[in-house]
Amino acid sequence: MTGRRRPAPAVALALAVATVLAACTGADGRPAPDPVPDATATPSPSAQVRATDTTSPTAPFTLVAEATDVEASLRTSRELFAAAPVVVVAPSGQPAAQEVAARAAVELGVPLLVGPAPAPAAASTDGSAATPSAPPPDGSTEAADPALSGELDRLGATTVVAVGDVGGLGEGSAGGSADDGPEAGTPGRPEVRRAAASVAAVADATGLRLGAPASTDPSTFAAGVAALGPGTLTPAADLTLARDAPLDDVVALAVDTPEQLASIATARAAAVPVHLVPASAPNPQATASVVEALHTAARPRTLALGAAFAAEPALEWKVRSAATGVQLPAGGQLLFPRHQFVALYGTPATTTLGVLGEQDAAASVQRAREVAAGYTGLTDRTVVPMFEIIATVAAGSAGADGNFSNEQSVAALRPWVDAAAAAGVYVVLDLQPGRSDFLSQARQYEELLRLPHVGLALDPEWRLGPDEQPLQRIGSVDAAEVNEVGRWLADLTNAHALPPKIFLVHQFRLDMIGNRAALDTSRPELAVVLHADGQGSQPAKQATWRTLHGDAPAGVAWGWKNFLDEDLPVLTPEQTVRDVSPVPDLVTYQ
């Protein structure tokens, strides 16, 4: 059963057990799900059991990237809870207090909010000991924080468990401990029960017999809270709540930092599974376990928790892509720099254009694996075999369409693409458009480019003007046309939740790509590769390699080609890795 989605704020106050369990209509006009009480709770027959009300985010993807732990906790509460008669609050910037409070909140099944640290004492003007600030007019020593108070009001909170030195609650002493006993709430405000940031003090205030923290290292707290299960401890009778149904249509991603403790705890209190991503790489595509977890969860709504997510471009697509479960051999979906690709180049149509066409598809798979195996262990990257299939072959005659390019059919290429997929071989389709243009030809292969293991290559050498023919001159393309194709391919990748694709552009002379500095490398859906495919002596090839690297656009990967018949000499895998600097991300054999 799934909690309700975005009902109007409701206040569930002092409902008798029979009332809570009776069928009723939610604030959104639909029947409310049956509450799920804590099976271990044993309130007396006369006790009143109050109920939480959970709610799913309305959008398939929701980003909670507020900058502070206070703001993030409030936002997460608004996303997942419509009502909570009991709320736990912990002080900002104090991970140890938040860790204990998080475990209490998950046990109770209620939000964990973060309040401001109490105001410091006012400094004396004569240099003597500091004196407390003057109390607010209502007699409390700490003014109520408007944002915190507003969320407590929205939730209909009648009891607040304050763990640690929390300010902003607008009642009594800003300090204190459970020994002070529950404080009577000011009319219109919740009762506040204060406890020091220790399991013993929390037990006195709530009845929850929490164990000692698994670790005192704050860097482990997020993982510990994310792993918490549903409540199994028995709280005090007056804190026993009937829980709303678990939110079984929501999964959460959280950046693995202490600042996300409250948000993670609130998600777990609503029975939402939470999977962590490292703060250094907050991309769900980068981590194999996250890709697998999102795929296994198969939930239609994702909640992303963490300020670091705000700087992650196209995060919504990255989540959808990761949820497909597609993974590269090293795990995850990112291409570079963790992988090195080793490709056979050619076309099934002929044996004269490269080694790929010298054998059938099954034999080509085996050959690609054997060639790639020569690079295994030479770097710390995972080596991936690859086909670069010439899908459109520049021709010496105009042909029926007059474009001096022979376009192979999707049906002819499909067996090769499928054989590669089954064997873990990546595929790039290469275009030699003649008098056509790259985008028109790329569109002809959209069916294949919708597959997760198929990328695209553009060969400007064979991009000709309206009066030109192949082999009369070396062709060229302007960066504007390359970018047009890149946008189309990136949009296709995004629309179909595909992993990032290799987008390769061949070049062995600077004038082959006009205005190269304008190449767009900003789309995370694409890994742009500049491929140096000149042939000849090694000093000449190395000079071309260095020239192409000069003033290259930032963010590109690099490809190097070894010609088996034309290079003098042909580099071995060890020589390719040792002598070509930087080490190529892609090595192609023709």
N, C-alpha and C positions, 0 to 999 in steps of 0.2 A: 504494500500500500504506500502511496506517495503523499507527502504533506502537500497542502494546498499551495497554489502559485499566486503570489501577489494579492492576497485578500486585503481589504481595507484594514487598518490597524484595529486590533481587537483587544479587549481587556478581559482576561479570564480570571475572575476574582471569586474566591470562597464558594466554589461549587461543591455540592455534596457528591459523594461517590456515585449515587444513583443518577444524578444529573449529568455528571461527566460522561458516564457510560451510555447514556441514552442517546438515540439518534437525534441530531440537531442540524440546523442549517448554518453554514459559515457566513461570515460577513460578505463574502463574494457571491452569495446566493446559491452556492452549491452545497450538497451535504458534506459536512465536515467528516474527515476520516475518524475511525474509532481510535481513541487514545490507547497508548500502550503503557500501562503502569509498570513501575519497577517491580519485577517479580519478587524481589527480596524485601520489599518494604512491607511492614506490618503495622500500619497505623491502627489506633483503637477505633472501634465502630463509631464513636462519636466525633472522631477527627474529621475535619473538612479537608478534602484533597483538591488542590488547585492544579490547573492544567497549563502546559506550554502549548504554543501554537506555532508550528514550523511552516515555512513557505519557500517554494522554489523560486529562483530568479526567473524572470519572464523570458529573457533572451537566451539563445543557445550558448552564448559566450559572454561572460561578465568579468570585467577587469576591476580589481580592487587594488589600486596602486597609490593610495594615499601616502603622503610623505612621512607621517609620524605613526607611532604605535597607537596613540590615542585615536587619531582619525581613522586608521585602518580598522581598529576594533569596533568603532561605532558603525562604520560602513558595512562590515561583515555581519554584524548583528541585524542591521536593517535588511540585508539581503536574505537572511535565513530564518529570522524569527519575527512573527507578527505579535506574539504575546509571550511574556515570561514573568510570572508572579515573583520569582526569585531570580536575582542577578548577582554574579560575582564580579567584584571590581578589584584591580591591582594597580600599583603605582607605575607611572611611566618610567622607562629606562632602568628598571630593576628586574633583571631576568630571573633571579632566584625567587623573588616574591611572585612573579608571574608564573613560574613553573609550578609552584605549589597551588596557586589559584587555578591554574589550568586543569590540574587533576581534579580539584574540587568541582569545577564547572562541568567537566565531562561526566563525573559521577552523578551530579544533580541533573544533568541534561539541560543546562541553561547557558545563555551567553556569558562570555568573559569580556568585560569592558575594561579599558585602561583609563584611569583618571590621572589628573596632573599630580605631580609631587607636591606636598604641602608647601605653602609660601614660606620662605626663610624668615627668621626672626629679624626685626628691624634693628639696624645698627645704632648704637648710642652716639649722640653728638659729642659727648665729653670723653670718649675713649673707654668708658667703662664697659662692663659686660653687656652683650646684646639683650634687648628686651623684645618680647613678643609684639607683633603688630597689633594695632587696635582692633577689637572685634567688630564685625559688621553690626548694623543697627538691630538685627533680630536676635542678637545675643550669642550667636555661634562664633567660633574663632576662625572659621574658614568659609569664605564665600562659596556658594554653589557655582559650579562650572556650568554655564548655560548649555553647552553641547551635551555634556554628560547627563544633566538633569532632563534635557529634552528627550534623550533616548530612553531614560528610565520611565519617563511619563508615557512615551509611545508604547513601551512594552507593558505598561500597567504594573510595574514592579511595586510590590508592597514590602518586600524584604531585600535588603542589600547585604551581602557578605563581603566586607572590605578586608582584604588580605594584605598586610603590610601597611606602610605609612602612606595612605592615600589621602590626597586633598580633594577639594572641589565638591564634596558631598553636602556641604551646607548644614552640618549638624555637629554638635558637641566638640570634643577635642579632636584635633587632626591626628593625634597620636593615640595611644591606648592599646589595650590588648584584650583578649577574650576574658581576662580576669575582671575587667570592668563590667562584664555582663552586657546583655542587649540594651541598647539605648532606645528609649521611647522616641518614636518619630515625631517630628513637628507636624501638626495637622497639615495634610496635603502632601507630605513627604513620606518616603518609605522608612520603615524601621531599619536602622543600620546596626549590623553586628560586626564588631571589629575583632580582628585576630592578627597576631603577629605572623610574620612569614615563616611559620614552622608547622610541621604536621601535627604537633601536639596542640598548638593554639587553634589550628583549623578544626581539629577534632573536638575541642571544647566548644567551639562556636557552632559547629554543624552536626556533630555526631559522626562524621565520616572518619573512619580509622584508616587514614592514608599511610602507606608505607614510606620508608625513607626514599629520597630521590635516587634513581639508578645511577646518576652521575652528578657531580657538582660543577662540571664543565659546561658553561653556557652554550658552547658550540654544539652540544649534543641535545639540548633541550627540545629543539623543534622536532627532531626525529622521534624523541621519546613521546612527545604529546601527539604527534601524528599517528603513532602506533597504539594509542589508547583505545580500548574497546568500550562497549556500552557499560553503563554503571552496574556494578555488582555489589556495592557497599550499601548499607542501610543508613540513611541520614536521620537526623532528629525528626520526630513525627510531624512537627509543624513545618518542616522543609521538604516533606515528601510530596512529589508532584506526579500527576498523571501525564506521561509523555505523549506528545503527538506522534503520529506514524513516522517512521524514518523516511528521510528524503531519498528515495531510491532512484531518482532520475537526475541526480547531481553528483559530479565528481569534482574534486578540487586539486589544483596545483598550487604549491606554495614555495616561495624562495626559502632556502634553508638558512635562515638567520634568526637570532633571538627576537628581532623586532616583529616577527610574524606569530609569536606564541599565542597571543590572544585570538587572532583570527583563526589559527589552526584549531585551537580549543573550541571555539564557537562552532566551527564546521563539524568537529567530532561530536560535540554535544547534540548536533542535529543528525547524527549518524551518517554524515557525508564522508566518504573515504578521501584521504589527503595523501598526495604523492609529492615528494620534494624534488626540487631541482637546485643545483648549486648556484650560489650567488654570482660566481665567476662566469657562468654560462647558463643564464636563465632561458634556455631554449629547450622545449620538451623533445625536439627532434634529436638532440645531441646525446640523450641517455637511453640506452637500450631498455633498461628496466621501466622507465617512464613510458616509452612507446608501447611496451608490452602491457603495462598496467592500464593505460588509457584504452587500448584495444580490448582488453579483457573486460573492463568495466562496461563498455558499450552503453554509456549513459548519454542522453541527448543534451545535457547542460553541463558546462564546465565553468567553474569559478577559479580565476587566477588571482592569487593572493601574494602581493609583494611589490614594493616600489620599483625594484629592478626591472619588473616586467614592462614598465612604462617606456623604457628605452629599447625594447625588443621589437623591431619592425615586423609587421604582418603577423603578430602573435596569434591572432584568431586562426589564420590559415595554418600556422605551425601546429596548433592544437588539433585541428581537423586532420592534418596530414599524419601526425603521430598516431591518432586514433585508428588509422587504417591498419596499423600493425606491421606495415612493410619495413623491413630492415636490410641494410647493407651487411656484408660479411663481418665487419668489425662491430656491428651493433649500432643502433641508431640510424639516422637518415642523412647525416651530413656527409658531403663528398670529400671536401678538402678542409684541413690538411691531413686528416687522419688516414686517408687512403692514397695509394699510388696505383693508377690504372695502367695496364699494359695491353695494347690493342693490336689486333691484326687488321690491316687496311685492305680494302678491295671491294669487289662486287661479285655476287653469284653469277652474273651474266657472262663473265669472261675470266680467263686465267691471266690475261695480259696486264691488268691494272692493279695487281697486288696479290699478296699471299692468301688473302681471304678466299679468293675464287679458285684456288688450286685444288680444293677438295670439297666434298659435300658438307652439309651443315653439321652432321654429327662429328665428322673428322675435324672440321674447323673448331668445334668446341674443344675437342681433345688437344688440338695444336695450340689454341689460345691458352689453355691451362698450362701446358708444358712451357710455353714461352714466358708466361707470367711467373711460373715457379722459379725461374732463374733469378728473379728479383727478391724473392722471399728471404728475409733476414738481412738484406743489405742496408735497410733503414729500419726505423721503429714503426713504419707505417704498415698497414694491412694492404697487401697487393690484391687487386681485383682484375681478373681477365676481362677483356672487352673486345667487341667487334666495332669497327668503324666501316659501315656499309655504304658504298656509294649508291644512293637511291636514284639520283638523276645524273646521267653520264654525258658530259660534253661530247658533241658529235661533229664530225667533219662535214656533214650535210644537214640541210635545213630541216628535213623531216616534214611530216604532214602538217604539223603546227607551225613550222617555219622558225622555231626558236633555237635550233642547233643544240638540242638537249634531248636525250632519250630518257623518259621518265618510266622507271620500273613500276609495275603495279603493286598495290598493297598485297594482293593475293600471292604474288611471287616472293615477296619479302617475308610474309608472315611466318612461314615454316622456320626460317632462320631466326627471327625474333623470338619465336616460341621456344625453339631449341636452346637459345641463349638463356632465356628466363629460367627454364627448368634446370640449367646447369650453374646458375649463379654468375652468368656472364652479362656484363652491362653492354648496351647497344647504343651507338650514336649513328644517326642517319645523316649522310653527307650529301649536300646539294651542289651540283655544278650546273647553274641555270642557263648558260649560254646567253641568248638574247631575252630570255624571260627574266623575272625578278625573284628574289629569294622568298618573299612572303607568299607569292602565288604558288610556288612549288611546295613550300612548307605546309600550306593548307591541304594539299593533296594527301598528306600523310598524317593528318590529324588523328585518324583511328589508331595508328601505331604510337603516336606521341602521347596519347592518353594513357598508355601503359607506364607503370611506375619506373621501369628500368630502361626507358628509351629517351635519349637526349638528341640534340640537333647540332649539326656542323655546317658552316657556310664556307665555301671555297671561292674567295674572290678572284683567284687566278682565272676562273672560267665564267666570270660575270662580265658579259660583253655589251658593247654599245649596239645601237640598232643597225649599224652597217658593218659590224665586225664579225669575224669568224674565229673559231678556236685555232690555236697554234700560230696565228698571225701576229698576235701581241699578247702580253700578260694582262689579264683583266684587273679590275679594281672595283671597289664599292665604297660609298661614302658611309661614315659612321651613322648618319641619319637613317639609312636603310637598315643597317644592322640593328639599330635601336628599335626600329619599327617591328622587325621580326622578334626581337627580344621581348618587347611589350606583349606581343600576341602570345608568345610561348609562356611567358610568366603568367599572364591572365588565364591561359588554359590550365596551367599547373595549379593555380590557386582555385579556379572554379571546380576542379575535379579532385581537390584535396590530395594532390600528388606530392611525393617528396621532391626536394630540389632536383633540378635537371642540369646536366652538363650542357652548356651553350658554347660551342667551340667555333673560333674563327681562324682559318688558316692564314699564315702570312710568312713570306720569306723576303719581301722587299717593303720598305716603308711606304711606298706609294700605292701599295695594294689596298690600304685602308685610308681613305681620305678623312682628314680631321679626326685622327685616331684618339686624340685627347678627349673628344666628346663622347666616347663610348660610355654607355650607361652601365655601371656595375652595381647600381643601388638596389636592384630587385633581389630580395633574398630567395625568391623561387628559383633563381638561376645561379649556377657557378660558371662564370665567364672564363674561358680558357683561350689564350693566344697560343697558337700552335706553329712553331717554327719548323717548316717542312722542306727546307732546302736540302740539296744533295751535293755530294762531291767530296773534296778533301776535308779532313778534320780541321785544319787551321781555318779554311774558308767557312765551314759550318759554325765554328766557335765564334768567328768574327760576326757572322750574321746574328747569332744568339745574343752577343753583347750589344749589337746595334739595336735589335728589337727591344731589348730591355730599357734602353734609354728613353726617358720621358714616357714610359708606359703608364696607362691609367692605373690608379690605385685599385687594389682589390681583385686583380686578375690572377688566375692560376696559369701555369705554363706547360706547354707540351713540346716534346722533342721527337723527331722522326729518325729512325735508323733504316736506311735503304739497303736491302740485302745485296743488290746487284750493282748499285751505283756508288755507294760510299767507299772511300779509300782512306783507311780500312774501315770495315764495319766494327763498331764498338761492341764489346761484350757487355753483359749486364753490369759486371763489376766496374768496367771502364766508364759506362754511361753514368753510373752513380758517382764515381770518383771524379771524373773529369768535367762533367757538365755542371756548372754552378750558376745559380742554385739548382739543386737536384730537381729534375722535372717532376711535375705532378702526374704527367701522362707521358708514356713512351709508346710510340706507334711504330710498327714494323710494316714496311711495304716492299 
